[in-house]
Amino acid sequence: MTLTKVHLCATTAMYVANGFTDSQDLYGRAVDFWREEHEQGHLELFQELARIATRLDLLRYKLEKQIPGLDYPGVFPYEVAEPLGKWIANRYANRVHLTDPEVNVEMVKRVAEFFQIDANAVWRAFNKLPRGI
């Protein structure tokens, strides 16, 4: 079975969500802060995580196009998506309002570390992503 881009994106989203929900304590505090900060519930929170995961997966895809033969030194969902979800939960649990630019910086840093490439190459790929995701 070949995974399509949709399947890969869904997998990335699942691992971001898994990282977010991994610790019951962090998860509970993160959800409480989300509700206070955004006056929204679980559905909207997970829609936000899906939006972030989509951006992460599109970034991975753009890098593959930008760098032919890009080497995967590990498992992207385990080593990038899941820890990113946990980082987001930790920030919310500690009552930190996150902006897209802050999430983007963390995302680029983690992707560059995973692929062991210069962050500038990752930013070049990131800047080619469609706006609004």
ABEGO torsion letter per residue (X at the ends): XBBBAAAAAAAAAAAAAAAAAABAAAAAAAAAAAAAAAGBBAAAAAAAAAAAAAAAAAAAAAAAAABBGBBBABBAAAAAAAAAAAAAAAAAAAGBBBBAAAAAAAAAAAAAAAAGBBAAAAAAAAAABBBGX
